[in-house]
């Protein structure tokens, strides 16, 4: 009798336990597993302390909202090792369902048919609105006009200004609608030999590229399908002429990062990640400590706007995934959930992909947390506008090779240090890149 009563009690306890566990939604046997690959550290090559922690918190939030899902995230792979690690996973047929896509791997993975095209998911999901994401940032996830990635972090390029150096020379910081001509005039006044040894040792600008100038002058270098190029447009000629004129100011003197760090350069483009990292302790005491600095927009050409290059970190879906609908649900969550995007903006040095975050009071508080009003010289709304009007690099099969060829030819032009025949140069460049495109 006692054994019977004991067995009844044990059975009742078991039933109660099952009911409680079921009500808590932690019955692992009913969960779907989704493999997610990410790297540790920043995608933007700056120091970051808790990259894993923020993603772990985001994953927990997703699992809380989706109790039927278990996100399996393999940690311990740093950014510098990630590309090789992911390639090995793919080769061994162990590709994750969802993965960070490094910029250098994007074209390769689409060419090899590793990534799932997302257009059908985007068009077929009534709950997904591409309009809530900056259109320039969405473009970073395209290849040959088709969407393969969803952006989760945005990164604009801004112009660094050495306020101390400009003040010393009696020059005001230019407004955010300044032009090529304005920048050239300031650089011509700044560039000089300050110690009388006959060698220029103070410079106007460093690392400003022909790509930056082309974007700011609305030079459209390729057709949408990547089959044709246009390196003879007036927009491109003006951009290259401007870069060449800046180079001539230096009289053949090479500018180095050391010159910049010593406060001897007035302007330099930098990413938002660099701005955010080096404006906060402890990095501010290690770099740029002897001068005050801030950021403004890029200059505009006579045919363009104060427009910047835009980059992004994208997540993609494996074409071999057995959980594609679930993978899409997770990707959409990373890209469009406001709470997630606020977490990424606050805890990483990137920008949000959502205007609703970047251009909000919450976004302003995140960017300038703890700063006095007088120190808030860069606004989250201004960064948002920069992203919104920015230009993403095109992606098509021949793009990287064509741009590398252009880099080489333009570098040779600038190394000459002389006034160039832009008509002849651009005609030759057009011919060379057209012949290159014909191979694809």
C-alpha positions as CSV (number, residue, x, y, z in Angstrom):
1,X,0.0,0.0,0.0
2,X,2.8,2.4,0.9
3,X,4.6,1.6,-2.4
4,X,1.4,2.3,-4.3
5,X,0.9,5.7,-2.5
6,X,4.5,6.6,-3.1
7,X,4.3,5.8,-6.8
8,X,1.1,7.9,-7.1
9,X,2.8,10.8,-5.4
10,X,5.9,10.5,-7.7
11,X,3.6,10.3,-10.7
12,X,1.8,13.4,-9.6
13,X,5.0,15.3,-9.0
14,X,6.2,14.3,-12.5
15,X,3.0,15.6,-14.1
16,X,3.2,18.9,-12.1
17,X,6.9,19.3,-13.2
18,X,6.1,18.7,-16.8
19,X,3.2,21.2,-16.7
20,X,5.4,23.9,-15.0
21,X,8.3,23.4,-17.4
22,X,5.9,23.5,-20.3
23,X,4.3,26.7,-19.0
24,X,7.8,28.3,-18.7
25,X,8.5,27.5,-22.4
26,X,11.8,25.8,-21.6
27,X,11.2,22.5,-23.1
28,X,14.4,22.2,-25.1
29,X,13.0,19.2,-27.1
30,X,10.6,21.5,-28.9
31,X,13.1,24.2,-29.8
32,X,14.5,24.8,-33.2
33,X,18.3,25.3,-33.4
34,X,19.7,28.2,-35.5
35,X,23.5,28.4,-36.0
36,X,24.9,32.0,-36.0
37,X,28.4,33.0,-36.9
38,X,30.0,36.2,-35.7
39,X,33.4,37.5,-34.8
40,X,34.8,39.2,-31.7
41,X,36.1,42.8,-31.9
42,X,34.9,45.6,-34.1
43,X,34.3,45.4,-37.9
44,X,35.8,48.9,-38.1
45,X,39.3,48.1,-36.8
46,X,39.0,50.1,-33.6
47,X,39.2,48.9,-30.0
48,X,36.0,47.5,-28.5
49,X,35.6,45.7,-25.2
50,X,32.3,43.9,-25.1
51,X,31.5,42.9,-28.7
52,X,30.5,39.4,-27.6
53,X,28.5,40.6,-24.6
54,X,26.3,42.9,-26.7
55,X,25.5,40.2,-29.2
56,X,24.8,37.7,-26.4
57,X,22.3,40.2,-24.9
58,X,20.7,40.6,-28.3
59,X,20.4,36.8,-28.8
60,X,18.8,36.5,-25.3
61,X,16.3,39.1,-26.3
62,X,15.5,37.3,-29.5
63,X,15.1,34.0,-27.7
64,X,12.9,35.6,-25.0
65,X,10.6,36.9,-27.8
66,X,10.9,33.5,-29.7
67,X,10.8,30.8,-27.0
68,X,10.7,28.1,-29.7
69,X,14.3,29.1,-30.9
70,X,17.7,28.3,-29.6
71,X,20.5,30.4,-31.2
72,X,23.8,28.5,-31.2
73,X,26.6,31.1,-31.5
74,X,30.2,29.9,-31.7
75,X,32.3,32.5,-29.9
76,X,36.1,32.9,-29.6
77,X,36.8,33.8,-33.2
78,X,38.3,37.2,-33.6
79,X,37.8,39.4,-36.7
80,X,41.3,38.8,-38.0
81,X,40.7,35.0,-38.0
82,X,37.0,35.0,-39.0
83,X,37.3,34.9,-42.8
84,X,39.5,31.8,-42.7
85,X,37.4,30.1,-40.0
86,X,34.2,30.7,-41.9
87,X,35.7,29.4,-45.1
88,X,36.7,26.2,-43.4
89,X,33.2,25.8,-42.0
90,X,31.7,26.3,-45.5
91,X,34.1,23.9,-47.1
92,X,33.3,21.2,-44.5
93,X,29.6,21.7,-45.1
94,X,29.1,23.2,-41.7
95,X,28.0,26.6,-42.8
96,X,26.0,28.5,-40.2
97,X,22.4,29.5,-41.0
98,X,23.2,33.2,-40.4
99,X,26.6,34.8,-40.6
100,X,28.4,38.1,-40.4
101,X,29.7,38.8,-43.9
102,X,33.1,40.6,-44.1
103,X,33.3,43.2,-46.9
104,X,36.2,41.4,-48.5
105,X,34.2,38.1,-48.7
106,X,30.9,39.5,-49.9
107,X,31.6,39.3,-53.7
108,X,33.3,35.9,-53.3
109,X,30.4,34.3,-51.4
110,X,27.8,35.6,-53.9
111,X,29.9,34.4,-56.8
112,X,30.2,30.9,-55.2
113,X,26.5,30.7,-54.6
114,X,27.0,30.4,-50.8
115,X,24.6,33.2,-49.8
116,X,20.8,33.1,-50.2
117,X,19.3,35.8,-52.3
118,X,16.9,37.8,-50.0
119,X,14.6,39.6,-52.5
120,X,11.8,37.0,-52.3
121,X,11.9,37.2,-48.4
122,X,11.8,41.0,-48.5
123,X,8.9,41.2,-51.0
124,X,7.0,38.3,-49.4
125,X,7.1,39.5,-45.8
126,X,4.4,42.0,-45.1
127,X,6.0,42.8,-41.7
128,X,9.3,43.9,-43.3
129,X,9.5,47.4,-44.6
130,X,12.8,48.3,-46.3
131,X,11.9,52.0,-46.1
132,X,12.7,52.0,-42.3
133,X,16.3,51.3,-43.1
134,X,18.6,54.0,-44.7
135,X,18.5,53.2,-48.4
136,X,22.2,53.9,-48.8
137,X,22.9,51.3,-46.2
138,X,20.6,48.7,-47.8
139,X,22.6,49.1,-51.0
140,X,25.7,47.7,-49.2
141,X,24.0,44.3,-49.1
142,X,23.4,44.1,-52.8
143,X,25.4,42.3,-55.5
144,X,24.6,42.7,-59.2
145,X,21.4,44.5,-58.2
146,X,20.1,41.7,-55.9
147,X,19.9,41.7,-52.1
148,X,22.1,39.2,-50.3
149,X,22.7,40.9,-47.0
150,X,20.9,42.9,-44.4
151,X,22.8,45.7,-42.7
152,X,23.0,45.7,-38.9
153,X,25.7,48.4,-38.4
154,X,26.2,51.5,-40.5
155,X,29.5,53.4,-40.9
156,X,29.8,56.9,-42.5
157,X,33.0,58.6,-43.3
158,X,33.3,62.1,-41.8
159,X,36.0,64.8,-42.1
160,X,38.3,65.3,-39.1
161,X,39.2,68.9,-38.3
162,X,42.2,70.0,-36.2
163,X,40.6,73.0,-34.5
164,X,43.8,74.0,-32.7
165,X,45.8,74.2,-36.0
166,X,43.1,76.2,-37.7
167,X,42.8,78.6,-34.8
168,X,46.6,79.1,-34.7
169,X,46.4,80.1,-38.4
170,X,43.4,82.4,-37.8
171,X,41.1,80.2,-39.9
172,X,37.5,79.4,-39.0
173,X,36.2,75.8,-39.1
174,X,34.2,75.5,-42.4
175,X,30.5,75.1,-42.3
176,X,28.9,71.8,-43.2
177,X,28.1,73.0,-46.7
178,X,31.6,73.9,-47.6
179,X,33.0,73.2,-51.1
180,X,36.1,71.9,-52.9
181,X,37.2,75.5,-53.4
182,X,36.7,76.3,-49.7
183,X,38.8,73.3,-48.6
184,X,41.5,74.1,-51.2
185,X,41.8,77.7,-50.0
186,X,42.2,76.6,-46.4
187,X,44.8,73.9,-47.3
188,X,46.8,76.4,-49.3
189,X,47.1,78.7,-46.3
190,X,47.9,75.8,-43.9
191,X,50.5,74.1,-46.0
192,X,53.9,75.6,-45.2
193,X,57.5,75.2,-43.9
194,X,57.2,76.3,-40.3
195,X,60.8,75.9,-39.2
196,X,62.6,77.5,-42.2
197,X,64.6,74.5,-43.3
198,X,63.1,74.6,-46.8
199,X,60.9,71.5,-46.2
200,X,57.1,71.6,-45.8
201,X,56.2,70.3,-42.4
202,X,52.6,71.5,-41.9
203,X,49.9,70.2,-44.2
204,X,46.4,70.8,-45.3
205,X,44.9,67.3,-45.7
206,X,45.8,63.6,-45.4
207,X,44.2,60.5,-46.7
208,X,41.5,62.3,-48.7
209,X,41.0,60.1,-51.7
210,X,39.8,60.4,-55.3
211,X,36.9,58.0,-54.3
212,X,35.8,60.6,-51.7
213,X,36.0,63.4,-54.2
214,X,34.1,61.4,-56.8
215,X,31.3,60.7,-54.5
216,X,31.1,64.4,-53.4
217,X,30.9,65.5,-57.0
218,X,28.2,62.9,-58.1
219,X,30.5,61.1,-60.5
220,X,28.7,57.9,-61.6
221,X,31.6,55.7,-62.6
222,X,29.7,52.6,-63.7
223,X,26.3,51.6,-65.2
224,X,23.9,49.8,-62.8
225,X,24.8,46.4,-64.2
226,X,28.5,47.1,-64.1
227,X,29.0,46.5,-67.9
228,X,30.0,50.0,-68.8
229,X,32.1,52.7,-67.2
230,X,32.2,56.5,-67.4
231,X,35.6,57.9,-66.4
232,X,35.4,60.7,-68.9
233,X,32.5,62.6,-67.2
234,X,33.0,66.2,-66.2
235,X,32.1,65.2,-62.6
236,X,35.0,62.7,-62.5
237,X,37.5,65.1,-64.2
238,X,36.7,67.8,-61.7
239,X,37.1,65.4,-58.8
240,X,40.5,64.1,-60.0
241,X,41.6,67.7,-60.8
242,X,40.8,68.7,-57.3
243,X,42.8,65.8,-55.7
244,X,45.7,66.6,-58.0
245,X,45.6,70.3,-56.9
246,X,45.7,69.3,-53.2
247,X,48.7,67.0,-54.0
248,X,50.6,69.8,-55.7
249,X,50.4,71.9,-52.6
250,X,52.7,69.5,-50.8
251,X,55.5,70.0,-53.4
252,X,56.3,66.3,-53.4
253,X,56.6,66.0,-49.6
254,X,55.1,62.8,-48.3
255,X,52.5,63.1,-45.5
256,X,52.5,60.4,-42.8
257,X,50.3,59.3,-40.0
258,X,52.9,60.6,-37.6
259,X,52.4,64.1,-39.0
260,X,48.7,63.8,-38.3
261,X,49.2,62.5,-34.8
262,X,51.6,65.4,-34.0
263,X,48.8,67.9,-34.9
264,X,50.5,69.1,-38.1
265,X,47.6,68.3,-40.5
266,X,44.4,70.3,-40.6
267,X,42.0,67.7,-42.2
268,X,41.7,64.0,-42.5
269,X,38.7,61.7,-43.3
270,X,37.9,59.2,-40.6
271,X,35.1,56.8,-39.8
272,X,32.5,57.4,-37.2
273,X,34.0,54.5,-35.3
274,X,37.4,56.3,-35.1
275,X,35.7,59.4,-33.9
276,X,33.7,57.6,-31.2
277,X,36.6,55.5,-30.1
278,X,39.2,58.2,-29.8
279,X,36.9,60.7,-28.2
280,X,36.4,58.5,-25.1
281,X,38.7,57.4,-22.3
282,X,41.2,55.9,-22.3
283,X,42.0,56.4,-26.0
284,X,41.8,60.2,-25.9
285,X,44.9,60.3,-23.7
286,X,46.8,58.0,-26.1
287,X,46.0,59.8,-29.4
288,X,45.2,63.3,-30.5
289,X,46.0,64.5,-27.0
290,X,47.8,67.7,-27.9
291,X,45.1,69.4,-30.0
292,X,41.4,69.8,-30.1
293,X,39.5,68.2,-32.9
294,X,36.1,67.4,-34.2
295,X,34.3,66.3,-37.3
296,X,32.2,67.9,-40.1
297,X,30.8,66.7,-43.4
298,X,32.8,66.1,-46.5
299,X,33.3,69.0,-49.0
300,X,31.1,69.2,-52.1
301,X,32.2,69.6,-55.7
302,X,30.5,72.1,-58.0
303,X,28.4,69.3,-59.5
304,X,27.7,67.5,-56.2
305,X,26.8,67.6,-52.6
306,X,28.4,67.3,-49.1
307,X,28.1,63.5,-49.6
308,X,30.2,60.8,-47.9
309,X,31.0,57.2,-48.6
310,X,29.0,54.7,-46.6
311,X,29.9,51.2,-45.4
312,X,28.0,48.7,-43.3
313,X,28.3,45.3,-41.6
314,X,25.8,42.9,-43.2
315,X,24.5,39.5,-42.1
316,X,23.7,36.9,-44.7
317,X,21.9,33.6,-44.9
318,X,23.5,30.3,-46.0
319,X,21.8,29.0,-49.2
320,X,22.1,25.5,-47.7
321,X,20.3,26.4,-44.5
322,X,17.5,24.0,-43.4
323,X,15.9,26.8,-41.3
324,X,15.6,29.7,-43.8
325,X,12.3,31.1,-42.5
326,X,13.8,31.2,-39.0
327,X,17.1,32.6,-40.3
328,X,15.1,35.4,-42.0
329,X,13.2,36.1,-38.8
330,X,16.5,36.5,-36.9
331,X,18.2,38.6,-39.6
332,X,15.1,40.9,-39.7
333,X,15.2,41.2,-35.9
334,X,18.9,42.3,-36.0
335,X,18.3,44.9,-38.7
336,X,14.9,46.4,-37.8
337,X,14.2,46.0,-34.1
338,X,14.7,49.4,-32.5
339,X,15.8,48.1,-29.2
340,X,18.5,46.0,-30.9
341,X,19.6,48.9,-33.0
342,X,19.8,51.2,-29.9
343,X,21.9,48.5,-28.1
344,X,24.3,48.3,-31.1
345,X,24.6,52.1,-31.3
346,X,25.2,52.5,-27.6
347,X,27.6,49.7,-27.1
348,X,29.6,49.6,-30.3
349,X,31.3,52.4,-32.2
350,X,29.0,52.1,-35.2
351,X,25.9,53.9,-36.3
352,X,22.4,52.5,-36.4
353,X,20.9,51.5,-39.7
354,X,17.6,53.0,-38.7
355,X,16.7,56.8,-39.0
356,X,14.3,56.3,-36.2
357,X,17.2,55.6,-33.9
358,X,19.9,57.9,-35.3
359,X,17.7,61.0,-35.6
360,X,16.0,60.7,-32.3
361,X,16.5,62.2,-28.8
362,X,17.6,58.8,-27.7
363,X,20.2,58.7,-30.4
364,X,21.5,62.1,-29.4
365,X,21.9,61.0,-25.8
366,X,23.7,57.8,-26.8
367,X,26.3,59.7,-29.0
368,X,26.9,62.5,-26.5
369,X,26.4,60.8,-23.2
370,X,28.0,62.8,-20.4
371,X,29.2,65.6,-22.7
372,X,28.5,69.3,-21.9
373,X,26.3,71.1,-24.4
374,X,29.3,73.2,-25.5
375,X,31.1,69.9,-26.4
376,X,28.3,68.6,-28.5
377,X,29.7,69.8,-31.8
378,X,28.7,66.6,-33.7
379,X,25.1,65.5,-33.5
380,X,23.5,62.2,-34.0
381,X,21.0,63.8,-36.3
382,X,23.8,65.2,-38.5
383,X,25.4,61.7,-38.7
384,X,22.0,60.3,-39.6
385,X,21.7,62.9,-42.4
386,X,25.2,62.0,-43.6
387,X,24.2,58.3,-43.8
388,X,20.9,59.1,-45.5
389,X,22.5,61.1,-48.3
390,X,25.6,58.9,-48.5
391,X,26.8,56.6,-51.2
392,X,27.5,52.9,-50.8
393,X,30.1,51.3,-53.0
394,X,28.7,49.4,-56.0
395,X,28.9,45.6,-56.0
396,X,29.2,43.7,-59.2
397,X,31.6,40.9,-60.4
398,X,34.2,43.2,-61.9
399,X,34.0,46.1,-59.4
400,X,36.9,45.4,-57.1
401,X,39.3,44.7,-60.0
402,X,38.2,47.8,-62.0
403,X,38.6,50.0,-58.9
404,X,42.0,48.6,-58.2
405,X,43.0,49.4,-61.7
406,X,41.7,52.9,-61.3
407,X,43.6,53.3,-58.0
408,X,46.8,52.3,-59.7
409,X,46.4,54.6,-62.6
410,X,45.4,57.6,-60.5
411,X,48.2,57.0,-58.0
412,X,50.7,57.2,-60.9
413,X,49.1,60.4,-62.1
414,X,49.3,62.0,-58.6
415,X,52.9,60.8,-58.1
416,X,53.9,63.0,-61.1
417,X,53.3,66.1,-59.0
418,X,52.6,68.2,-62.1
419,X,49.5,69.8,-63.6
420,X,48.0,66.9,-65.6
421,X,46.2,66.7,-68.9
422,X,42.9,65.5,-67.5
423,X,41.4,65.0,-70.9
424,X,44.2,62.6,-72.0
425,X,44.4,60.9,-68.7
426,X,40.7,60.2,-68.4
427,X,40.4,59.0,-72.0
428,X,43.2,56.5,-71.4
429,X,41.7,55.4,-68.1
430,X,38.3,54.9,-69.8
431,X,39.9,52.7,-72.4
432,X,41.7,50.5,-69.9
433,X,38.8,49.9,-67.6
434,X,36.4,49.3,-70.5
435,X,38.8,46.5,-71.7
436,X,38.9,45.1,-68.2
437,X,35.1,45.0,-68.0
438,X,34.8,43.0,-71.2
439,X,36.4,40.1,-69.5
440,X,33.3,39.6,-67.3
